[in-house]
Amino acid sequence: MTEENNANRKRKILDKFIEKLNQEDPQMYYASTSEVARAIHLMVREHTNRLPVEDQLLVKHMSLEEIEMLLGFHEKK
């Protein structure tokens, strides 16, 4: 699998965590990228075992900085 595919898959996984985070705390919509990244980093640590094994392997070792980078990246369409 290419690095670009991995980044896209990680982004999709993070998007699911963002949805859950926004449902739990709608004010997170207005939070900074670093605040959202910290919250997602914690959620990944707590909920990784609920993901499919392949997705677990992609996200379980993601750093806070990598999450911030992916959150700040906007895919070209």
All heavy atoms as an XYZ file, in Angstrom:
643
protein
N       0.843     -1.171      0.000
C       0.000      0.000      0.000
C       0.890      1.237      0.000
O       1.858      1.302      0.726
C      -0.904     -0.026      1.230
C      -1.974      0.997      1.179
S      -3.213      0.781      2.465
C      -4.079     -0.638      1.832
N       0.531      2.213     -0.776
C       1.356      3.406     -0.888
C       1.161      4.323      0.313
O       0.174      4.234      1.035
C       1.012      4.195     -2.168
O      -0.311      4.716     -2.038
C       1.120      3.335     -3.406
N       2.130      5.202      0.488
C       2.067      6.167      1.590
C       0.849      7.080      1.446
O       0.206      7.438      2.429
C       3.353      6.995      1.616
C       3.549      7.773      2.883
C       3.711      6.868      4.096
O       4.264      5.778      3.984
O       3.241      7.287      5.181
N       0.510      7.450      0.211
C      -0.652      8.312     -0.028
C      -1.947      7.588      0.355
O      -2.830      8.176      0.981
C      -0.715      8.736     -1.491
C      -1.819      9.726     -1.781
C      -1.811     10.221     -3.212
O      -0.738     10.242     -3.831
O      -2.892     10.575     -3.691
N      -2.038      6.309      0.019
C      -3.220      5.523      0.403
C      -3.329      5.424      1.922
O      -4.425      5.511      2.476
C      -3.179      4.121     -0.201
C      -3.512      4.119     -1.677
O      -4.077      5.060     -2.197
N      -3.138      3.053     -2.356
N      -2.188      5.205      2.585
C      -2.188      5.134      4.046
C      -2.677      6.443      4.652
O      -3.465      6.438      5.592
C      -0.801      4.803      4.584
C      -0.476      3.334      4.463
O      -1.355      2.496      4.302
N       0.797      3.015      4.544
N      -2.194      7.549      4.125
C      -2.607      8.864      4.639
C      -4.103      9.068      4.436
O      -4.791      9.569      5.337
C      -1.820      9.978      3.957
N      -4.622      8.666      3.289
C      -6.055      8.806      3.027
C      -6.878      7.924      3.964
O      -7.914      8.353      4.470
C      -6.385      8.470      1.572
C      -5.912      9.529      0.608
O      -5.750     10.689      0.969
N      -5.670      9.134     -0.621
N      -6.426      6.718      4.205
C      -7.138      5.814      5.118
C      -7.083      6.343      6.546
O      -8.081      6.292      7.266
C      -6.557      4.406      5.041
C      -6.943      3.736      3.727
C      -6.683      2.267      3.648
N      -7.235      1.557      4.767
C      -6.598      0.574      5.385
N      -5.425      0.185      4.979
N      -7.150     -0.050      6.398
N      -5.925      6.859      6.953
C      -5.815      7.432      8.293
C      -6.766      8.611      8.437
O      -7.424      8.774      9.461
C      -4.380      7.894      8.576
C      -3.414      6.765      8.811
C      -2.014      7.293      9.029
C      -1.022      6.178      9.224
N       0.349      6.687      9.413
N      -6.830      9.431      7.404
C      -7.713     10.605      7.435
C      -9.174     10.173      7.602
O      -9.925     10.765      8.371
C      -7.520     11.428      6.160
C      -8.442     12.597      6.020
C      -8.174     13.646      7.033
N      -9.210     14.664      6.904
C      -9.364     15.667      7.702
N      -8.544     15.844      8.685
N     -10.320     16.517      7.525
N      -9.571      9.115      6.899
C     -10.945      8.623      7.007
C     -11.226      8.103      8.413
O     -12.307      8.318      8.956
C     -11.204      7.530      5.968
C     -11.322      8.075      4.570
C     -11.550      6.981      3.555
C     -11.579      7.593      2.152
N     -11.777      6.587      1.122
N     -10.259      7.432      9.000
C     -10.411      6.942     10.369
C     -10.535      8.117     11.331
O     -11.391      8.138     12.211
C      -9.236      6.015     10.752
C      -9.262      4.754      9.886
C      -9.289      5.657     12.232
C      -7.986      3.933      9.937
N      -9.669      9.121     11.139
C      -9.732     10.311     11.991
C     -11.062     11.032     11.829
O     -11.607     11.560     12.801
C      -8.575     11.261     11.684
C      -7.179     10.773     12.038
C      -6.147     11.841     11.691
C      -7.072     10.374     13.494
N     -11.592     11.045     10.612
C     -12.892     11.684     10.378
C     -13.989     11.021     11.216
O     -14.877     11.697     11.731
C     -13.270     11.644      8.898
C     -12.501     12.647      8.061
O     -11.905     13.585      8.636
O     -12.488     12.491      6.820
N     -13.909      9.700     11.370
C     -14.884      8.993     12.203
C     -14.752      9.424     13.663
O     -15.747      9.618     14.358
C     -14.693      7.481     12.080
C     -15.094      6.941     10.728
C     -14.821      5.459     10.638
C     -15.082      4.969      9.237
N     -14.767      3.541      9.083
N     -13.507      9.582     14.110
C     -13.291     10.045     15.478
C     -13.778     11.484     15.647
O     -14.318     11.844     16.689
C     -11.824      9.922     15.878
C     -11.406      8.528     16.251
C     -10.527      7.823     15.455
C     -11.889      7.914     17.393
C     -10.133      6.535     15.793
C     -11.513      6.637     17.746
C     -10.628      5.935     16.941
N     -13.591     12.315     14.626
C     -14.070     13.702     14.678
C     -15.587     13.727     14.798
O     -16.137     14.505     15.577
C     -13.600     14.497     13.441
C     -12.094     14.730     13.512
C     -14.345     15.823     13.322
C     -11.500     15.310     12.247
N     -16.267     12.881     14.029
C     -17.725     12.804     14.123
C     -18.165     12.466     15.541
O     -19.061     13.100     16.092
C     -18.262     11.718     13.175
C     -18.500     12.170     11.781
C     -19.109     11.060     10.942
O     -20.034     10.362     11.428
O     -18.652     10.890      9.810
N     -17.531     11.461     16.106
C     -17.865     11.041     17.471
C     -17.575     12.166     18.463
O     -18.385     12.452     19.338
C     -17.067      9.788     17.828
C     -17.393      9.227     19.194
C     -16.722      7.879     19.385
C     -16.883      7.305     20.746
N     -18.217      7.175     21.242
N     -16.448     12.831     18.278
C     -16.066     13.927     19.158
C     -17.078     15.069     19.075
O     -17.491     15.627     20.096
C     -14.668     14.412     18.774
C     -14.012     15.452     19.642
C     -13.818     14.921     21.051
C     -12.666     15.833     19.043
N     -17.510     15.409     17.867
C     -18.491     16.479     17.687
C     -19.856     16.122     18.260
O     -20.586     17.002     18.727
C     -18.614     16.865     16.213
C     -17.464     17.722     15.756
O     -16.888     18.474     16.523
N     -17.110     17.597     14.485
N     -20.201     14.841     18.212
C     -21.462     14.406     18.809
C     -21.410     14.535     20.332
O     -22.380     14.949     20.957
C     -21.769     12.965     18.432
C     -22.180     12.795     16.990
C     -22.314     11.331     16.599
O     -21.989     10.434     17.373
N     -22.789     11.097     15.384
N     -20.260     14.186     20.900
C     -20.105     14.228     22.349
C     -19.941     15.656     22.867
O     -20.370     15.969     23.972
C     -18.906     13.384     22.776
C     -19.113     11.905     22.567
C     -17.879     11.081     22.866
O     -16.831     11.661     23.247
O     -17.946      9.855     22.704
N     -19.272     16.504     22.065
C     -19.014     17.881     22.492
C     -19.078     18.809     21.276
O     -18.065     19.051     20.620
C     -17.631     17.973     23.151
C     -17.326     19.360     23.687
O     -18.207     20.249     23.623
O     -16.205     19.562     24.171
N     -20.267     19.322     20.951
C     -20.430     20.175     19.773
C     -19.517     21.406     19.764
O     -19.199     21.932     18.699
C     -21.902     20.594     19.825
C     -22.570     19.537     20.637
C     -21.532     19.091     21.630
N     -19.057     21.858     20.920
C     -18.171     23.022     20.977
C     -16.798     22.737     20.370
O     -16.053     23.665     20.057
C     -18.023     23.504     22.421
C     -19.285     24.110     22.991
C     -19.742     25.332     22.205
O     -18.954     26.205     21.884
N     -21.012     25.377     21.884
N     -16.460     21.461     20.210
C     -15.163     21.112     19.610
C     -15.067     21.600     18.172
O     -13.979     21.769     17.643
C     -14.920     19.599     19.673
C     -14.588     19.095     21.057
S     -13.132     19.874     21.806
C     -11.821     19.069     20.916
N     -16.203     21.861     17.554
C     -16.213     22.395     16.188
C     -15.423     23.701     16.126
O     -14.791     24.009     15.129
C     -17.656     22.612     15.725
C     -17.757     23.201     14.342
C     -17.684     22.394     13.220
C     -17.920     24.573     14.160
C     -17.760     22.929     11.947
C     -18.007     25.123     12.898
C     -17.932     24.293     11.786
O     -18.007     24.833     10.525
N     -15.456     24.466     17.205
C     -14.806     25.771     17.259
C     -13.401     25.729     17.850
O     -12.740     26.755     17.942
C     -15.665     26.744     18.072
C     -17.058     26.889     17.508
C     -18.138     26.253     18.104
C     -17.278     27.629     16.350
C     -19.417     26.362     17.569
C     -18.546     27.742     15.808
C     -19.610     27.103     16.423
O     -20.862     27.215     15.880
N     -12.952     24.548     18.246
C     -11.646     24.405     18.881
C     -10.527     24.490     17.847
O     -10.733     24.274     16.648
C     -11.574     23.072     19.624
N      -9.335     24.777     18.336
C      -8.175     24.837     17.445
C      -7.792     23.431     16.986
O      -8.186     22.426     17.592
C      -6.988     25.469     18.176
O      -6.543     24.590     19.200
N      -7.021     23.368     15.927
C      -6.564     22.083     15.398
C      -5.794     21.306     16.453
O      -5.973     20.099     16.589
C      -5.682     22.297     14.151
O      -6.443     22.978     13.154
C      -5.193     20.972     13.581
N      -4.967     21.990     17.223
C      -4.174     21.285     18.230
C      -5.066     20.719     19.344
O      -4.815     19.610     19.828
C      -3.087     22.183     18.819
O      -3.649     23.321     19.427
N      -6.123     21.432     19.721
C      -7.054     20.927     20.737
C      -7.793     19.688     20.215
O      -7.945     18.694     20.929
C      -8.076     21.985     21.124
C      -7.530     23.114     21.960
C      -8.600     24.136     22.241
O      -8.770     25.050     21.408
O      -9.274     24.007     23.277
N      -8.258     19.774     18.977
C      -8.957     18.641     18.367
C      -8.011     17.454     18.239
O      -8.373     16.318     18.538
C      -9.556     19.032     16.999
C     -10.147     17.820     16.289
C     -10.606     20.123     17.164
N      -6.779     17.719     17.819
C      -5.791     16.641     17.669
C      -5.526     15.953     19.003
O      -5.435     14.717     19.060
C      -4.496     17.193     17.081
N      -5.410     16.725     20.078
C      -5.197     16.128     21.405
C      -6.375     15.239     21.801
O      -6.191     14.133     22.307
C      -4.966     17.207     22.461
C      -3.545     17.731     22.494
C      -3.282     18.574     23.740
N      -4.137     19.753     23.839
C      -3.897     20.918     23.261
N      -2.811     21.081     22.539
N      -4.720     21.936     23.428
N      -7.582     15.721     21.561
C      -8.774     14.940     21.909
C      -8.840     13.658     21.073
O      -9.150     12.582     21.598
C     -10.029     15.777     21.694
N      -8.517     13.759     19.799
C      -8.541     12.580     18.931
C      -7.432     11.615     19.321
O      -7.640     10.396     19.343
C      -8.428     12.988     17.449
C      -9.718     13.684     17.024
C      -8.154     11.773     16.571
C      -9.671     14.273     15.644
N      -6.264     12.146     19.643
C      -5.144     11.291     20.060
C      -5.555     10.448     21.263
O      -5.293      9.238     21.309
C      -3.928     12.172     20.379
C      -2.671     11.429     20.607
N      -2.165     11.198     21.863
C      -1.811     10.850     19.742
C      -1.054     10.520     21.764
N      -0.815     10.289     20.484
N      -6.223     11.073     22.209
C      -6.711     10.353     23.383
C      -7.761      9.313     22.990
O      -7.724      8.173     23.457
C      -7.284     11.342     24.397
C      -7.815     10.751     25.698
C      -6.701     10.028     26.460
C      -8.407     11.848     26.557
N      -8.673      9.692     22.113
C      -9.709      8.756     21.667
C      -9.104      7.565     20.933
O      -9.553      6.426     21.120
C     -10.716      9.462     20.756
C     -11.606     10.441     21.466
S     -12.708     11.305     20.334
C     -13.928     10.027     20.057
N      -8.104      7.809     20.115
C      -7.437      6.715     19.395
C      -6.842      5.742     20.400
O      -6.973      4.527     20.259
C      -6.358      7.259     18.429
C      -5.445      6.152     17.935
C      -7.014      7.970     17.249
N      -6.200      6.272     21.433
C      -5.595      5.422     22.466
C      -6.650      4.594     23.203
O      -6.418      3.444     23.527
C      -4.812      6.259     23.487
C      -3.653      6.993     22.901
C      -2.540      6.031     22.506
N      -1.534      6.712     21.721
C      -1.364      6.534     20.416
N      -2.098      5.701     19.747
N      -0.422      7.183     19.768
N      -7.798      5.207     23.450
C      -8.843      4.529     24.221
C      -9.698      3.582     23.391
O     -10.220      2.606     23.923
C      -9.762      5.570     24.874
C      -9.085      6.375     25.955
C      -9.971      7.472     26.510
O     -11.068      7.724     25.951
O      -9.563      8.093     27.500
N      -9.865      3.864     22.098
C     -10.827      3.120     21.287
C     -10.216      2.342     20.124
O     -10.968      1.828     19.288
C     -11.890      4.074     20.737
C     -12.634      4.818     21.799
N     -13.542      4.215     22.631
C     -12.575      6.114     22.184
C     -14.027      5.107     23.474
N     -13.454      6.269     23.226
N      -8.907      2.254     20.049
C      -8.265      1.567     18.933
C      -8.752      0.130     18.808
O      -8.967     -0.358     17.702
C      -6.726      1.593     19.089
O      -6.302      2.948     19.109
C      -6.047      0.887     17.935
N      -8.952     -0.543     19.933
C      -9.347     -1.946     19.887
C     -10.733     -2.152     19.277
O     -11.108     -3.278     18.970
C      -9.277     -2.583     21.276
C     -10.203     -1.928     22.276
O     -10.636     -0.793     22.079
N     -10.494     -2.630     23.353
N     -11.493     -1.105     19.073
C     -12.820     -1.219     18.462
C     -12.765     -1.125     16.944
O     -13.777     -1.318     16.274
C     -13.745     -0.130     18.998
C     -13.986     -0.258     20.488
C     -14.897      0.810     20.995
N     -14.956      0.758     22.452
C     -15.453      1.697     23.194
N     -15.942      2.784     22.631
N     -15.462      1.579     24.502
N     -11.588     -0.830     16.417
C     -11.412     -0.714     14.972
C     -11.051     -2.069     14.371
O     -10.507     -2.934     15.064
C     -10.284      0.275     14.656
C     -10.480      1.717     15.081
C      -9.184      2.489     14.884
C     -11.596      2.369     14.300
N     -11.284     -2.239     13.070
C     -10.788     -3.446     12.406
C      -9.258     -3.518     12.549
O      -8.587     -2.484     12.642
C     -11.184     -3.239     10.943
C     -12.302     -2.247     10.974
C     -12.043     -1.376     12.172
N      -8.722     -4.722     12.537
C      -7.291     -4.933     12.782
C      -6.425     -4.104     11.834
O      -5.448     -3.486     12.255
C      -6.934     -6.434     12.667
C      -5.435     -6.651     12.766
C      -7.667     -7.230     13.733
N      -6.776     -4.060     10.577
C      -5.983     -3.309      9.599
C      -5.946     -1.818      9.945
O      -4.902     -1.167      9.839
C      -6.570     -3.513      8.201
C      -5.613     -3.158      7.087
C      -6.168     -3.593      5.746
O      -6.166     -4.805      5.468
O      -6.582     -2.707      4.986
N      -7.079     -1.287     10.384
C      -7.143      0.123     10.786
C      -6.366      0.358     12.082
O      -5.718      1.392     12.246
C      -8.584      0.574     10.962
C      -9.345      0.653      9.642
O      -8.700      0.567      8.574
O     -10.576      0.792      9.680
N      -6.421     -0.607     12.989
C      -5.661     -0.504     14.237
C      -4.180     -0.339     13.941
O      -3.506      0.490     14.558
C      -5.848     -1.762     15.097
C      -7.185     -1.885     15.758
C      -7.278     -3.147     16.590
O      -6.284     -3.635     17.109
N      -8.482     -3.681     16.716
N      -3.679     -1.130     13.005
C      -2.255     -1.065     12.664
C      -1.871      0.300     12.100
O      -0.746      0.755     12.297
C      -1.903     -2.166     11.659
C      -2.020     -3.594     12.194
C      -1.824     -4.605     11.059
C      -1.031     -3.839     13.316
N      -2.799      0.941     11.418
C      -2.512      2.259     10.838
C      -2.455      3.368     11.880
O      -1.631      4.271     11.787
C      -3.572      2.621      9.794
C      -3.431      2.005      8.423
C      -4.632      2.353      7.560
C      -2.160      2.489      7.752
N      -3.345      3.324     12.860
C      -3.485      4.484     13.751
C      -2.905      4.318     15.152
O      -2.712      5.312     15.845
C      -4.956      4.943     13.874
C      -5.504      5.357     12.533
C      -5.817      3.889     14.520
N      -2.634      3.101     15.578
C      -2.269      2.929     16.992
C      -0.950      3.589     17.374
O      -0.748      3.910     18.533
C      -2.299      1.462     17.400
C      -1.174      0.617     16.899
C      -1.326     -0.793     17.440
C      -0.177     -1.666     17.021
N      -0.310     -2.993     17.591
N      -0.069      3.843     16.420
C       1.207      4.478     16.740
C       1.301      5.910     16.198
O       2.389      6.473     16.131
C       2.371      3.645     16.189
C       2.463      2.292     16.825
N       2.745      2.109     18.156
C       2.277      1.054     16.316
C       2.760      0.825     18.436
N       2.457      0.158     17.346
N       0.154      6.481     15.844
C       0.173      7.850     15.328
C       0.540      8.819     16.442
O       0.028      8.737     17.550
C      -1.195      8.236     14.754
C      -1.495      7.590     13.427
S      -3.113      8.076     12.799
C      -2.803      9.786     12.411
N       1.415      9.743     16.108
C       1.799     10.769     17.079
C       0.793     11.919     17.024
O       0.028     12.058     16.060
C       3.196     11.301     16.750
O       3.157     12.023     15.535
N       0.827     12.726     18.046
C      -0.019     13.912     18.092
C       0.285     14.817     16.896
O      -0.628     15.354     16.262
C       0.209     14.654     19.413
C      -0.613     15.892     19.672
C      -2.102     15.585     19.612
C      -0.253     16.485     21.015
N       1.554     14.946     16.563
C       1.962     15.794     15.444
C       1.422     15.267     14.118
O       1.012     16.032     13.249
C       3.491     15.905     15.382
C       4.100     16.662     16.540
C       4.196     15.845     17.830
O       4.099     14.594     17.784
O       4.344     16.456     18.891
N       1.423     13.946     13.947
C       0.904     13.365     12.711
C      -0.599     13.602     12.596
O      -1.103     13.909     11.519
C       1.201     11.860     12.655
C       0.775     11.224     11.350
C       1.111      9.753     11.253
O       1.612      9.159     12.237
O       0.861      9.188     10.181
N      -1.302     13.495     13.697
C      -2.743     13.757     13.692
C      -2.998     15.212     13.325
O      -3.849     15.507     12.484
C      -3.379     13.399     15.055
C      -3.315     11.886     15.272
C      -4.827     13.900     15.122
C      -3.720     11.432     16.663
N      -2.238     16.134     13.920
C      -2.385     17.556     13.587
C      -2.144     17.789     12.106
O      -2.874     18.541     11.460
C      -1.408     18.396     14.401
C      -1.818     18.600     15.821
C      -0.852     19.502     16.575
O      -0.097     20.269     15.936
O      -0.848     19.432     17.814
N      -1.114     17.157     11.565
C      -0.783     17.326     10.156
C      -1.930     16.831      9.272
O      -2.330     17.507      8.327
C       0.496     16.560      9.810
C       0.936     16.727      8.376
S       2.288     15.630      7.950
C       1.449     14.055      7.929
N      -2.478     15.671      9.589
C      -3.578     15.134      8.791
C      -4.844     15.983      8.919
O      -5.585     16.126      7.962
C      -3.861     13.689      9.176
C      -2.830     12.667      8.702
C      -3.086     11.300      9.321
C      -2.801     12.568      7.195
N      -5.084     16.530     10.092
C      -6.236     17.397     10.280
C      -6.102     18.684      9.472
O      -7.083     19.237      9.005
C      -6.445     17.735     11.751
C      -6.878     16.595     12.658
C      -6.956     17.093     14.108
C      -8.197     16.011     12.223
N      -4.892     19.164      9.337
C      -4.656     20.410      8.609
C      -4.560     20.227      7.127
O      -4.595     21.190      6.368
N      -4.493     18.997      6.660
C      -4.345     18.707      5.237
C      -5.711     18.634      4.592
O      -6.606     17.958      5.083
C      -3.613     17.371      5.044
C      -3.550     16.919      3.609
C      -2.687     17.525      2.718
C      -4.338     15.892      3.167
C      -2.622     17.105      1.405
C      -4.282     15.465      1.852
C      -3.427     16.078      0.976
N      -5.886     19.330      3.485
C      -7.143     19.282      2.737
C      -6.875     18.616      1.404
O      -6.066     19.086      0.605
C      -7.705     20.699      2.505
C      -8.035     21.375      3.785
N      -9.131     21.034      4.526
C      -7.411     22.358      4.462
C      -9.175     21.793      5.602
N      -8.129     22.601      5.599
N      -7.546     17.502      1.187
C      -7.362     16.727     -0.033
C      -7.877     17.485     -1.247
O      -8.958     18.049     -1.230
C      -8.122     15.401      0.113
C      -7.863     14.433     -0.999
C      -8.562     13.117     -0.743
O      -8.822     12.785      0.420
O      -8.840     12.427     -1.731
N      -7.077     17.488     -2.323
C      -7.519     18.113     -3.576
C      -8.469     17.174     -4.287
O      -8.290     15.982     -4.290
C      -6.317     18.386     -4.485
C      -5.382     19.434     -3.937
C      -4.245     19.666     -4.889
C      -3.291     20.690     -4.317
N      -2.142     20.910     -5.179
N      -9.501     17.755     -4.879
C     -10.492     16.926     -5.591
C     -10.489     17.234     -7.044
O     -10.103     18.198     -7.517
C     -11.876     17.138     -4.999
C     -11.909     16.665     -3.575
C     -13.293     16.615     -3.048
C     -13.211     16.150     -1.611
N     -14.326     15.534     -1.115
